[in-house]
Amino acid sequence: MLAAIAREFVSITKRNFGVMGVDRPRVWPPLSKNYQKRIRYFGPPTLVRSGVLMNSIHIGYISNTSASVETDINYASVHQFGGGNNIPARPYFPVQQWAVPDEFKLTPYAEAQLRAVAEREMKRLSS
């Protein structure tokens, strides 16, 4: 069951790249005017065009009680949370900051999708 849930989480996360995103925790801020001029010449934004970050998202491990979804790209956290050089956050993992600092919860869409996968898996396993 955890493998199926992790696969769905990876799928939702990867679908958050691109023009709209299926379940971004918040709307991505517009690109700066200078960057917009640059992409008119060079093409779509690097984050979307290269696909490196998106394709690096994978299931890290699965145990009897938990699973992880991760990336090993060093700039991944800058895109998720924002960073130096005035880089705004463009979150792609479908999680939101929780009331407690450094704790997160699933977005409502991701929670519903993962719950549906869990229910489907429980039915499959019980038959």
C-alpha positions as CSV (number, residue, x, y, z in Angstrom):
1,M,0.0,0.0,0.0
2,L,2.8,2.4,0.9
3,A,4.4,1.9,-2.5
4,A,1.2,2.8,-4.3
5,I,0.8,5.9,-2.1
6,A,4.4,6.9,-2.8
7,R,4.0,6.4,-6.5
8,E,0.9,8.7,-6.5
9,F,2.7,11.3,-4.5
10,V,5.6,11.3,-7.0
11,S,3.0,11.6,-9.9
12,I,1.3,14.6,-8.3
13,T,4.6,16.3,-7.6
14,K,5.9,15.8,-11.1
15,R,2.6,17.2,-12.5
16,N,3.2,20.4,-10.6
17,F,5.9,21.4,-13.0
18,G,4.9,23.1,-16.3
19,V,2.6,26.0,-17.0
20,M,-0.2,25.4,-14.4
21,G,0.6,22.5,-12.1
22,V,-2.0,20.1,-10.9
23,D,-1.7,20.9,-7.1
24,R,0.8,23.5,-6.3
25,P,0.6,24.6,-2.6
26,R,0.4,28.2,-3.8
27,V,0.5,30.0,-7.1
28,W,4.0,30.6,-8.5
29,P,5.0,34.2,-8.6
30,P,5.4,35.8,-12.0
31,L,8.9,35.7,-13.6
32,S,10.8,39.0,-13.3
33,K,10.7,41.3,-16.3
34,N,14.4,40.7,-17.1
35,Y,13.9,36.9,-17.0
36,Q,10.8,37.2,-19.2
37,K,12.9,39.0,-21.8
38,R,15.6,36.3,-21.5
39,I,13.2,33.4,-22.1
40,R,11.7,35.2,-25.1
41,Y,15.1,34.7,-26.6
42,F,16.2,31.4,-25.1
43,G,12.9,29.6,-24.7
44,P,10.8,28.3,-21.7
45,P,12.1,28.8,-18.2
46,T,15.0,26.4,-17.2
47,L,13.0,24.9,-14.3
48,V,10.4,23.7,-16.7
49,R,12.4,23.2,-19.9
50,S,15.3,21.0,-18.6
51,G,13.1,18.7,-16.5
52,V,16.2,17.9,-14.4
53,L,14.5,18.7,-11.1
54,M,11.2,17.1,-12.1
55,N,12.9,13.9,-13.3
56,S,15.0,13.6,-10.1
57,I,11.9,13.2,-7.9
58,H,11.6,9.6,-6.9
59,I,10.7,7.2,-4.1
60,G,13.5,7.1,-1.6
61,Y,12.6,4.1,0.5
62,I,9.6,2.1,1.6
63,S,9.4,0.3,5.0
64,N,6.6,-1.5,6.8
65,T,5.4,1.8,8.3
66,S,6.6,4.7,6.1
67,A,7.9,5.8,2.7
68,S,9.8,8.8,1.4
69,V,9.7,10.8,-1.8
70,E,12.8,12.8,-2.4
71,T,15.2,14.4,-4.8
72,D,19.0,14.7,-4.7
73,I,19.2,17.9,-6.6
74,N,21.1,20.5,-4.5
75,Y,18.9,23.4,-5.6
76,A,15.6,21.7,-5.0
77,S,15.0,23.4,-1.7
78,V,15.6,26.8,-3.2
79,H,12.8,26.2,-5.6
80,Q,10.5,24.8,-2.9
81,F,11.1,27.4,-0.3
82,G,12.8,30.4,-2.1
83,G,16.4,31.5,-1.6
84,G,19.1,34.0,-2.0
85,N,19.5,36.3,-5.0
86,N,15.8,37.2,-4.7
87,I,14.7,33.7,-5.9
88,P,11.0,33.4,-4.9
89,A,9.6,30.0,-3.8
90,R,8.0,28.0,-6.6
91,P,6.8,25.0,-4.5
92,Y,6.2,21.8,-6.4
93,F,5.8,19.2,-3.5
94,P,2.1,19.2,-2.6
95,V,2.6,20.1,1.0
96,Q,1.8,23.2,3.0
97,Q,3.4,24.8,6.1
98,W,1.7,23.6,9.2
99,A,1.0,25.6,12.4
100,V,4.2,24.2,13.9
101,P,7.5,25.6,12.3
102,D,9.2,23.1,10.1
103,E,6.2,20.8,9.9
104,F,4.1,20.3,6.8
105,K,0.7,18.8,5.9
106,L,-0.6,17.6,2.5
107,T,-2.6,19.9,0.3
108,P,-6.3,19.0,0.3
109,Y,-6.0,17.7,-3.2
110,A,-3.0,15.5,-2.4
111,E,-4.6,14.2,0.8
112,A,-7.8,13.2,-1.2
113,Q,-5.8,11.5,-3.9
114,L,-3.6,9.6,-1.5
115,R,-6.6,8.6,0.6
116,A,-8.3,7.2,-2.5
117,V,-5.2,5.2,-3.4
118,A,-5.1,3.8,0.2
119,E,-8.7,2.9,0.1
120,R,-8.3,1.2,-3.3
121,E,-5.3,-0.7,-2.1
122,M,-7.0,-1.8,1.1
123,K,-10.0,-3.2,-1.0
124,R,-7.5,-4.9,-3.3
125,L,-5.6,-6.5,-0.5
126,S,-8.7,-7.6,1.4
127,S,-10.2,-9.4,-1.6
